[in-house]
């Protein structure tokens, strides 16, 4: 799933479970797959 901002920037996100959200931001050396573990 993607969120697109007003300037056209697209952010990928995954939604799991219920409750308050927790945001993990992948850095330059890591991709989003890092958070799978």
C-alpha distance matrix in Angstrom:
0.0 3.8 7.0 10.1 13.5 16.8 17.8 15.0 13.5 9.8 8.4 5.8 5.7 6.6 8.8 12.2 15.5 17.3 19.1 18.9 15.8 16.5 14.9 15.4 15.6 16.1 19.4 20.9 22.2 19.3 15.9 13.0 14.7 17.6 16.2 16.0 19.7
3.8 0.0 3.8 6.4 9.8 13.2 14.1 11.3 9.8 6.2 5.4 4.4 6.0 8.7 10.9 14.6 17.9 19.1 20.4 19.5 16.2 16.8 14.6 15.2 14.6 15.3 18.1 19.4 21.3 18.9 15.7 13.4 15.9 18.4 17.2 17.8 21.5
7.0 3.8 0.0 3.8 6.6 10.0 11.5 9.5 8.2 5.6 5.2 6.4 7.5 10.5 12.0 15.8 18.7 19.2 19.8 18.4 15.4 16.2 13.9 15.2 14.5 16.0 18.5 20.0 22.4 20.3 17.5 15.3 18.2 20.3 18.9 20.0 23.5
10.1 6.4 3.8 0.0 3.8 6.8 8.0 5.8 5.6 4.4 6.4 8.9 10.9 14.2 15.8 19.6 22.4 22.8 23.2 21.6 18.6 19.3 16.7 17.8 16.4 17.7 19.6 20.6 23.3 21.8 19.1 17.6 20.7 22.7 21.7 23.1 26.6
13.5 9.8 6.6 3.8 0.0 3.8 5.5 5.4 5.3 6.6 8.2 11.5 13.2 16.6 18.0 21.7 24.2 24.1 23.9 21.8 19.0 19.6 16.9 18.3 16.7 18.3 19.8 20.8 24.0 22.8 20.6 19.3 22.8 24.3 23.3 25.1 28.4
16.8 13.2 10.0 6.8 3.8 0.0 3.8 5.6 7.4 9.6 11.8 15.1 16.9 20.3 21.5 25.2 27.5 27.2 26.9 24.7 22.2 23.0 20.4 21.8 20.1 21.7 22.8 23.6 26.9 26.1 24.1 23.0 26.5 28.0 27.0 28.9 32.2
17.8 14.1 11.5 8.0 5.5 3.8 0.0 3.8 5.7 9.0 11.7 15.3 17.7 21.4 23.1 26.8 29.5 29.5 29.2 26.9 24.0 24.2 21.2 22.1 19.8 20.9 21.5 21.7 25.1 24.7 22.9 22.4 26.0 27.4 27.0 29.0 32.2
15.0 11.3 9.5 5.8 5.4 5.6 3.8 0.0 3.8 6.2 9.7 12.8 15.7 19.2 21.3 25.1 28.0 28.4 28.6 26.6 23.5 23.7 20.7 21.3 19.0 19.7 20.6 20.7 23.8 23.2 20.9 20.3 23.7 25.5 25.2 26.9 30.3
13.5 9.8 8.2 5.6 5.3 7.4 5.7 3.8 0.0 3.8 6.6 10.1 13.0 16.8 19.1 22.8 25.8 26.4 26.5 24.4 21.0 20.8 17.5 17.8 15.3 15.9 16.8 17.0 20.2 19.5 17.4 16.9 20.3 22.0 21.8 23.7 26.9
9.8 6.2 5.6 4.4 6.6 9.6 9.0 6.2 3.8 0.0 3.8 6.7 9.8 13.4 16.0 19.6 22.9 23.8 24.3 22.6 19.2 19.0 15.9 16.1 14.1 14.5 16.2 16.7 19.4 18.0 15.4 14.4 17.6 19.6 19.2 20.7 24.2
8.4 5.4 5.2 6.4 8.2 11.8 11.7 9.7 6.6 3.8 0.0 3.8 6.5 10.3 12.9 16.4 19.7 20.7 21.2 19.4 15.8 15.4 12.3 12.4 10.7 11.5 13.7 14.9 17.4 15.5 12.9 11.3 14.7 16.5 15.7 17.4 20.7
5.8 4.4 6.4 8.9 11.5 15.1 15.3 12.8 10.1 6.7 3.8 0.0 3.8 7.2 10.4 13.7 17.2 18.9 19.9 18.6 15.0 14.5 11.8 11.6 10.6 11.0 13.9 15.3 17.0 14.5 11.4 9.1 11.9 14.2 13.3 14.3 17.9
5.7 6.0 7.5 10.9 13.2 16.9 17.7 15.7 13.0 9.8 6.5 3.8 0.0 3.8 6.7 10.0 13.5 15.1 16.2 15.2 11.6 11.5 9.4 9.7 10.1 11.3 14.7 16.9 18.3 15.3 12.3 9.2 11.6 13.6 11.7 12.6 16.1
6.6 8.7 10.5 14.2 16.6 20.3 21.4 19.2 16.8 13.4 10.3 7.2 3.8 0.0 3.8 6.6 10.3 12.5 14.3 14.0 10.8 11.0 10.1 10.5 11.9 13.0 16.7 19.1 19.9 16.5 13.6 9.9 11.3 13.3 10.8 10.7 14.2
8.8 10.9 12.0 15.8 18.0 21.5 23.1 21.3 19.1 16.0 12.9 10.4 6.7 3.8 0.0 3.8 7.0 8.9 10.9 11.3 8.8 10.0 10.3 11.8 14.0 15.7 19.4 22.2 23.0 19.6 17.0 13.2 14.3 15.9 12.8 12.6 15.6
12.2 14.6 15.8 19.6 21.7 25.2 26.8 25.1 22.8 19.6 16.4 13.7 10.0 6.6 3.8 0.0 3.8 6.8 9.5 10.8 9.1 10.1 11.5 12.8 15.7 17.3 21.0 24.0 24.3 20.7 18.3 14.5 14.9 16.0 12.6 11.8 14.2
15.5 17.9 18.7 22.4 24.2 27.5 29.5 28.0 25.8 22.9 19.7 17.2 13.5 10.3 7.0 3.8 0.0 3.8 7.1 9.4 9.2 10.9 13.3 15.0 18.3 20.2 23.9 27.1 27.3 23.8 21.7 18.0 18.2 18.9 15.3 14.5 16.2
17.3 19.1 19.2 22.8 24.1 27.2 29.5 28.4 26.4 23.8 20.7 18.9 15.1 12.5 8.9 6.8 3.8 0.0 3.8 7.0 8.1 10.7 13.6 16.1 19.4 21.9 25.4 28.7 29.4 26.0 24.1 20.4 21.1 21.5 17.8 17.6 19.2
19.1 20.4 19.8 23.2 23.9 26.9 29.2 28.6 26.5 24.3 21.2 19.9 16.2 14.3 10.9 9.5 7.1 3.8 0.0 3.8 6.4 9.3 12.6 15.6 18.9 21.8 25.1 28.6 29.5 26.3 24.9 21.4 22.5 22.4 18.6 19.2 20.4
18.9 19.5 18.4 21.6 21.8 24.7 26.9 26.6 24.4 22.6 19.4 18.6 15.2 14.0 11.3 10.8 9.4 7.0 3.8 0.0 3.8 6.7 10.0 13.3 16.4 19.6 22.6 26.2 27.3 24.5 23.3 20.1 21.7 21.3 17.7 18.9 20.2
15.8 16.2 15.4 18.6 19.0 22.2 24.0 23.5 21.0 19.2 15.8 15.0 11.6 10.8 8.8 9.1 9.2 8.1 6.4 3.8 0.0 3.8 6.4 9.8 12.8 16.0 19.1 22.6 23.8 20.9 19.7 16.4 18.3 18.1 14.6 16.1 17.9
16.5 16.8 16.2 19.3 19.6 23.0 24.2 23.7 20.8 19.0 15.4 14.5 11.5 11.0 10.0 10.1 10.9 10.7 9.3 6.7 3.8 0.0 3.8 6.6 10.0 13.1 16.0 19.7 20.7 17.9 17.1 14.1 16.0 15.2 11.8 14.0 15.3
14.9 14.6 13.9 16.7 16.9 20.4 21.2 20.7 17.5 15.9 12.3 11.8 9.4 10.1 10.3 11.5 13.3 13.6 12.6 10.0 6.4 3.8 0.0 3.8 6.4 9.8 12.7 16.2 17.6 15.0 14.2 11.6 14.2 13.5 10.6 13.4 15.2
15.4 15.2 15.2 17.8 18.3 21.8 22.1 21.3 17.8 16.1 12.4 11.6 9.7 10.5 11.8 12.8 15.0 16.1 15.6 13.3 9.8 6.6 3.8 0.0 3.8 6.5 9.5 13.1 14.1 11.4 10.9 8.6 11.2 10.0 7.7 11.0 12.6
15.6 14.6 14.5 16.4 16.7 20.1 19.8 19.0 15.3 14.1 10.7 10.6 10.1 11.9 14.0 15.7 18.3 19.4 18.9 16.4 12.8 10.0 6.4 3.8 0.0 3.8 6.3 9.8 11.4 9.3 9.0 7.9 11.2 10.2 9.2 12.7 14.5
16.1 15.3 16.0 17.7 18.3 21.7 20.9 19.7 15.9 14.5 11.5 11.0 11.3 13.0 15.7 17.3 20.2 21.9 21.8 19.6 16.0 13.1 9.8 6.5 3.8 0.0 3.8 6.9 8.0 5.6 5.6 5.7 8.8 7.8 8.3 11.6 13.4
19.4 18.1 18.5 19.6 19.8 22.8 21.5 20.6 16.8 16.2 13.7 13.9 14.7 16.7 19.4 21.0 23.9 25.4 25.1 22.6 19.1 16.0 12.7 9.5 6.3 3.8 0.0 3.8 5.6 5.3 7.0 8.8 11.5 10.0 11.3 14.7 15.9
20.9 19.4 20.0 20.6 20.8 23.6 21.7 20.7 17.0 16.7 14.9 15.3 16.9 19.1 22.2 24.0 27.1 28.7 28.6 26.2 22.6 19.7 16.2 13.1 9.8 6.9 3.8 0.0 3.8 5.7 7.6 10.5 12.9 11.9 14.0 17.0 18.2
22.2 21.3 22.4 23.3 24.0 26.9 25.1 23.8 20.2 19.4 17.4 17.0 18.3 19.9 23.0 24.3 27.3 29.4 29.5 27.3 23.8 20.7 17.6 14.1 11.4 8.0 5.6 3.8 0.0 3.8 6.9 10.3 11.6 10.1 13.0 15.6 16.3
19.3 18.9 20.3 21.8 22.8 26.1 24.7 23.2 19.5 18.0 15.5 14.5 15.3 16.5 19.6 20.7 23.8 26.0 26.3 24.5 20.9 17.9 15.0 11.4 9.3 5.6 5.3 5.7 3.8 0.0 3.8 6.8 7.9 6.4 9.3 11.8 12.8
15.9 15.7 17.5 19.1 20.6 24.1 22.9 20.9 17.4 15.4 12.9 11.4 12.3 13.6 17.0 18.3 21.7 24.1 24.9 23.3 19.7 17.1 14.2 10.9 9.0 5.6 7.0 7.6 6.9 3.8 0.0 3.8 5.5 6.0 8.4 10.3 12.3
13.0 13.4 15.3 17.6 19.3 23.0 22.4 20.3 16.9 14.4 11.3 9.1 9.2 9.9 13.2 14.5 18.0 20.4 21.4 20.1 16.4 14.1 11.6 8.6 7.9 5.7 8.8 10.5 10.3 6.8 3.8 0.0 3.8 5.3 6.0 7.7 10.5
14.7 15.9 18.2 20.7 22.8 26.5 26.0 23.7 20.3 17.6 14.7 11.9 11.6 11.3 14.3 14.9 18.2 21.1 22.5 21.7 18.3 16.0 14.2 11.2 11.2 8.8 11.5 12.9 11.6 7.9 5.5 3.8 0.0 3.8 5.4 5.4 8.0
17.6 18.4 20.3 22.7 24.3 28.0 27.4 25.5 22.0 19.6 16.5 14.2 13.6 13.3 15.9 16.0 18.9 21.5 22.4 21.3 18.1 15.2 13.5 10.0 10.2 7.8 10.0 11.9 10.1 6.4 6.0 5.3 3.8 0.0 3.8 5.6 6.5
16.2 17.2 18.9 21.7 23.3 27.0 27.0 25.2 21.8 19.2 15.7 13.3 11.7 10.8 12.8 12.6 15.3 17.8 18.6 17.7 14.6 11.8 10.6 7.7 9.2 8.3 11.3 14.0 13.0 9.3 8.4 6.0 5.4 3.8 0.0 3.8 5.4
16.0 17.8 20.0 23.1 25.1 28.9 29.0 26.9 23.7 20.7 17.4 14.3 12.6 10.7 12.6 11.8 14.5 17.6 19.2 18.9 16.1 14.0 13.4 11.0 12.7 11.6 14.7 17.0 15.6 11.8 10.3 7.7 5.4 5.6 3.8 0.0 3.8
19.7 21.5 23.5 26.6 28.4 32.2 32.2 30.3 26.9 24.2 20.7 17.9 16.1 14.2 15.6 14.2 16.2 19.2 20.4 20.2 17.9 15.3 15.2 12.6 14.5 13.4 15.9 18.2 16.3 12.8 12.3 10.5 8.0 6.5 5.4 3.8 0.0
